[in-house]
Amino acid sequence: MTAPTLDRQALARRYDLAPSTETAARTHDAYTRMSRVVTPFDWAIHAPYVEAINRLKAERNAVILAHNYMTPEIYHGVADFVGDSLQLAIRASEVDAEVIVQCGVHFMAETSKILNPAKTVLIPDREAGCSLAESVTPADIEAMRVRHPGAPVVTYVNTSAEVKAVSDVCCTSSNAAQIVAAMESETVIMAPDKHLARNVAKQVPHKNIVWWDGACVVHERFTAADLRQFREGRPDALIIAHPECPTDVVAEADFSGSTSGIIDFVRRERPREAMLVTECSMASNISDELPEVEFVGPCNMCPYMKTITLEKILWSLHAMEGAVEVPAGIAAKARLPIERMIALSRPKA
């Protein structure tokens, strides 16, 4: 993968990126989707980048796929498709554009490239990694197979292409229980998120799930004591947790779901107060859509997701830098578990 080498002077020569109230006014429709969490002053700073990126997308025949953890100016300002890992994987398999800009972390860009080997896939910052994905290697998966012969390996999409290539099927937090239940073997190996595996085990008690000892830096930091203390001060608030949280945290919550599941739940229930036990941008991105909901309580930032910025997106598209490549042999093997996941996740006719 080539690394984007951001050249601010080159951008300044090509685009008018000075803060502009006029550009902010021209892009007001986008701003209305984030006005509760982005000030007019900040939008005047963001708007020139948003306008430049959207024009450049048309010139490059490009689409932007953005994860739910992206900041509002990316999520609402330039993204063509937003969603969780499963939704983005499905979208990546369907897009017609020649260029895909992945606003997420590296394993997501790899997934898009695996599903679209002939397309150009860009990631605006090569440092947008994932501690969870980096916690497991192909050798670790093979060691798990030795300890549990015959057990299928269900790997979280939060893994490298090399790990996917030695897996039987992938999963996301939104379909993990469904995927595990579909396995014929009584024992199922899950990697690398131990908390997701333990939470799935409660949903499919007829399966013997064994797991790798990995965790997400965002979700592992929440504790059940934090939630109990918060509930004492806000007894009417609904607590909604991501299944990458520890099992005792999920047990304290009123609902647990993937990023898309959390969004769907809040849209459906519209609680007066809600605490989202997940990444901070989740609440920011749906705040304007749900003005009757007050989002309260602590959240944790993902340091990797937040390396993606409007400036880096613009440079990546401008210079066509940050191309993600996956060796053909690995991509061919990794494509099978991803495609199997997508097939198992589609509603049956």
Secondary structure, 3 states (H helix, E strand, C coil): CCCCCCCHHHHHHHCCCCCCHHHHHHCHHHHCCCCCCCCHHHHHHHHHHHHHHHHHHHHHCEEEEEECCCCHHHHCCCCCEEECHHHHHHHHCCCCCCEEEEECCHHHHHHHHHHCCCCEEECCCCCCCCCCHHHCCHHHHHHHHHHCCCCCEEEECCCCHHHHHCCCEEECCCCHHHHHHHCCCCEEEEECEHHHHHHHHHHCCCCEEEECCECCCCCCCCCHHHHHHHHHHCCCCEEEECCCCCHHHHHHCCEECCHHHHHHHHHHHCCCEEEEECECHHHHHHCCCCCCCEECCCCECCCCHHHCCHHHHHHHHHHCCCECCCCHHHHHHHHHHHHHHHHHHCCCC
